[in-house]
């Protein structure tokens, strides 16, 4: 049995006839993709940033401070102590 005999030329979205359900479709050419992007999107982005900055920023700041302290300590340990070499000729 071939698949084309089952489909009878119908597209995938129209394989079954459903009665009692009404569907509405809007053409993608009639939709406004960026409707309200500036007037609603930017204030929403600011609000979301302000609500999360005190949750996300402290671990990153603490991590940076630990990293910076470790790097400074490591570079200090790599240096030679001049007092160890005072009596060399």
N, C-alpha and C positions, 0 to 999 in steps of 0.2 A: 504494500500500500504506500502510495506516495504522499508526501506532506502536502503537495498542492491540491490533492483531492479533498483533504480535510479542511484546508483553509478556504477553498472556493473563491480565491481571489481577494479575500478580506485582508485588511491590514491588521497588525498585531493589536492595536487598540480597539478594533471593532470585531473581535472574535465572537463575543457573546452578545445576545440581545437581552438587556435587563429592563424589565417593565416596572414602573412605579418609582423610579429614581430619576430625578431631573438633574442634569449636569449643565453647567454654564462654562463657557470658555471665552477668554478674552485674547484677541490676537496679540502676539508679541510686538507687533508694530504699533499697537494702540496703547501699550503700557508706557508709563513714565518711569524709567529705571532710576533716575536720580531725583525723584520728586521729594522735596524736603531734605535733601542731603546737607545743605548748608544751614538752613534754619533750625532743623531738628538734630541733625547728626553731629555738628560741632559742639553744641551745648551738652549733648549726651556724652560725647567723648570726654569733655572736660569734667563732667560730673563723675564719670566712671574712673577717670584718672585720679581725681581728688579722693574718691572713696577707697582706692586701693593703694595709694602711694605710701601710706603709713604701715601697711601690711607687708609690702614687697621691699621697700627701701631699707629698713633696718638690717635684715640679714645680709644684704649686699654690702652695706656700709661696714658692718662688723667683719665680714669676710675680707673686704679690702684692707681694713686696719690690721687684721691678723696677718695677711699676706705681706703688707708693707713692713710690719715689725719683724717678721721672719726674714725678709730679704735684707733688711738693715743689719740684723744680728748675724746673718750668714756672711755678709761682706765684711763685717767687723772681725769675725773669727778667721777670715782668710788673710788678714793683714798680720805681718810679723811684728813682734814686740821689739822695739829698738833697744830696750834695756837688756835684752838677752845677748846683744852683739856689741856691747860697750868695750869689752876687753879684747876683741879680735884685732889682729894685726894685718 
